[in-house]
Amino acid sequence: MEISVVVPAKNEQENIQPLVEEINQALSGRYKYEIIYVDDGSEDETYQRLVQLRNKQDNIRIIRHRQSVGQSTAVRNGVKQSQGSLVATLDADGQNDPADLPAMIDIAMQQSQYSHFCVAGYRKNRIGDNSWKRWQSKVANNIRQAFLDDDSPDTGCGIKVIPRATFMSLPYFDHMHRFLPALIKRRGGHIEVVEVNHRKRYSGQSNYSFRNRAFVGLVDLLGVLWLKSRYKRAEIIETKHD
């Protein structure tokens, strides 16, 4: 298995089928891949729609949380169950465009000189987001970059390609998905930024509020700063026998 596409989903019943169709269109015939949906305690028909699709497509896998535990835990549980050497993450609402994945995956396959890396999407033109939401994200990204120096202008973008081994080596905490470039760079990793499409949601509404984006993010930022201050890299030299 080359690629595991991990999609955390909560109350996205209308968005399941169109996104799966777009993932198939982007990846089929190019890579060996699986699609792992993590149903994070949905209260609608998300799980039932996933089961219907899985019965038609055997490379779809479903992980289900009985109650919602958040996007970071959903992504991590999906990655833990993945079989691909590379993991691609996508938001379930259709705003990330699966057509961007082949270019990102090809770039990822050229990063063998790095032990750890991330190919991170950059939503330069955020179609479908109002000015208030764009302003929130811009301020948050500027603050993160200033404090964390994470080499990513849009760390909140959901579409990323990361080696599975790299992801699983990162410290886990709630909301870690917002800080993946910083956490990978902390390990001495490389961040490659790729401009990607950003679209209107297929259907439904966002599960995030201003509180999610601002106050909780500030606490997490301080935590990541602490992690960075505690991590030390050493050059390892082994002494050989004569």
C-alpha positions in Angstrom: 0.0 0.0 0.0 1.4 3.4 -1.0 -1.1 5.9 0.1 -3.6 6.1 3.0 -6.1 8.9 2.7 -7.4 9.7 6.1 -10.6 11.7 6.4 -12.1 12.7 9.8 -15.8 13.3 9.5 -18.5 14.5 11.9 -22.1 15.0 10.6 -21.0 15.0 6.9 -23.7 12.7 5.5 -24.2 14.7 2.3 -20.5 15.1 1.6 -19.4 11.5 1.8 -20.2 10.2 -1.7 -19.0 13.2 -3.7 -15.7 13.4 -1.9 -15.0 9.6 -2.3 -15.8 10.0 -6.0 -13.3 12.8 -6.3 -10.6 10.9 -4.4 -11.1 7.9 -6.7 -10.9 10.2 -9.8 -7.6 11.7 -8.5 -5.8 8.6 -7.4 -7.3 5.6 -9.3 -4.7 4.1 -11.7 -1.9 6.2 -10.3 -1.3 4.7 -6.8 -2.3 1.8 -4.6 -4.4 3.5 -2.0 -7.0 3.1 0.7 -9.5 5.6 2.1 -9.9 5.6 5.8 -12.9 7.5 7.2 -13.0 8.2 10.9 -16.6 8.9 11.9 -16.2 11.1 15.0 -19.4 10.5 16.8 -21.7 11.7 14.0 -25.4 12.2 14.9 -26.6 12.1 11.3 -26.4 9.3 8.7 -22.6 9.7 8.1 -21.9 6.1 9.3 -24.7 4.5 7.3 -23.6 6.3 4.1 -20.1 5.1 4.7 -21.2 1.5 5.1 -23.1 1.7 1.8 -20.0 3.0 0.0 -17.8 0.4 1.6 -20.0 -2.4 0.4 -19.3 -1.1 -3.2 -15.6 -0.2 -2.8 -13.4 -2.6 -0.9 -10.5 -0.1 -0.3 -12.7 2.0 2.0 -12.2 1.5 5.7 -14.4 2.9 8.5 -13.4 3.7 12.0 -16.2 4.8 14.3 -16.1 6.8 17.6 -19.2 6.3 19.7 -18.9 9.9 20.8 -17.0 12.9 19.4 -13.4 13.2 20.6 -12.2 15.9 18.1 -10.4 16.2 14.8 -6.9 15.5 16.1 -7.8 12.3 17.8 -9.8 11.2 14.7 -6.9 11.9 12.4 -4.4 10.1 14.7 -6.7 7.0 15.1 -7.0 6.9 11.3 -3.3 7.1 10.8 -2.7 4.4 13.5 -4.9 2.0 11.4 -3.4 3.0 8.1 -1.3 0.7 5.9 0.3 3.2 3.5 3.8 4.5 3.8 2.4 7.9 3.1 -0.6 9.5 4.7 -2.7 12.1 3.0 -5.2 14.0 5.2 -8.3 15.7 3.9 -11.2 17.5 5.5 -14.6 15.8 5.0 -16.5 18.9 3.9 -15.2 19.0 0.3 -13.3 22.3 0.7 -10.0 20.5 0.1 -9.7 19.4 -3.5 -8.6 15.8 -4.0 -7.3 16.8 -7.4 -4.4 18.5 -5.6 -3.3 15.1 -4.1 -1.3 13.7 -7.1 1.1 16.6 -7.3 1.5 16.6 -3.5 2.1 12.9 -3.4 4.7 13.1 -6.2 6.5 15.8 -4.3 6.4 13.7 -1.2 8.0 10.8 -3.1 10.9 13.0 -4.0 11.8 13.9 -0.3 13.8 10.7 0.5 16.7 12.8 1.6 14.8 13.9 4.7 14.0 11.6 7.6 10.9 13.6 8.4 8.9 15.9 6.1 5.5 17.3 5.4 3.9 18.5 2.1 1.5 21.1 3.3 -1.3 22.7 1.4 -1.6 26.5 1.2 -5.0 28.0 0.5 -3.9 31.2 -1.2 -7.3 31.9 -2.6 -10.0 30.9 -0.1 -13.1 30.6 -2.1 -16.2 30.0 0.0 -14.9 31.6 3.2 -16.3 34.9 4.3 -14.0 37.9 5.2 -14.3 37.3 9.0 -13.2 33.7 8.7 -10.3 34.6 6.4 -9.2 37.3 8.8 -9.3 34.9 11.8 -7.1 32.4 9.9 -4.7 35.1 8.7 -4.2 36.4 12.2 -3.8 32.9 13.6 -1.3 31.9 11.0 0.8 35.1 11.4 0.9 34.5 15.2 1.9 30.9 14.7 4.6 31.7 12.2 6.0 34.5 14.4 6.3 32.2 17.5 6.9 28.8 15.9 8.8 29.5 12.7 7.0 26.6 11.1 7.7 27.4 7.5 4.0 27.1 6.7 1.8 30.1 5.8 -1.4 28.1 6.3 -0.9 25.4 8.9 -4.6 25.1 9.4 -5.1 23.8 5.9 -6.5 20.2 6.1 -4.8 18.7 3.0 -1.3 17.4 3.8 0.9 14.5 2.9 3.2 13.1 5.6 5.1 9.8 6.0 3.2 7.5 8.3 6.3 6.9 10.4 6.8 10.7 10.9 3.2 11.3 12.0 3.3 8.5 14.5 6.6 9.8 16.0 5.0 13.2 16.9 3.8 14.0 20.4 0.0 13.6 20.6 -2.3 16.2 22.2 -5.7 17.6 21.4 -5.7 20.0 18.5 -2.2 18.8 17.3 -3.5 18.8 13.7 -3.2 22.6 13.7 0.6 22.4 14.5 1.8 19.5 12.3 4.4 21.6 10.4 5.8 23.0 13.7 6.0 19.6 15.3 7.7 18.1 12.2 10.2 20.9 12.0 10.9 20.4 15.7 12.1 16.9 14.7 14.5 18.5 12.2 12.1 17.8 9.4 11.5 19.7 6.1 8.3 21.5 5.2 7.3 21.7 1.5 4.4 24.2 0.8 2.1 23.7 -2.2 -0.6 26.0 -3.3 -4.0 24.2 -3.4 -7.6 24.9 -4.3 -10.0 25.9 -1.6 -13.7 25.5 -2.4 -17.1 26.0 -0.8 -18.4 23.2 1.4 -20.5 20.6 -0.5 -23.1 20.8 2.2 -23.7 21.6 5.9 -21.8 23.9 8.2 -18.5 24.1 10.0 -18.0 22.4 13.3 -15.6 25.2 14.5 -16.4 28.4 16.3 -14.4 31.5 17.0 -13.6 30.1 20.4 -12.1 27.0 18.7 -9.9 29.0 16.5 -8.7 31.7 18.9 -8.7 30.9 22.6 -8.1 27.2 22.5 -5.4 27.8 19.8 -3.6 30.2 22.0 -3.3 27.7 24.8 -2.1 25.0 22.4 0.4 27.5 20.9 2.0 28.0 24.3 2.2 24.2 24.7 4.0 23.7 21.4 6.4 26.5 22.4 7.2 24.6 25.5 7.7 21.4 23.5 10.1 23.2 21.2 12.1 24.5 24.1 12.5 21.0 25.6 13.6 19.2 22.5 17.3 18.8 21.8 19.0 17.3 18.8 22.4 15.8 19.1 24.9 14.8 16.4 25.5 11.1 17.0 29.0 9.7 16.3 29.7 6.0 16.8 33.2 4.9 17.7 34.2 1.9 15.7 36.6 -0.8 16.7 40.0 -0.7 15.1 
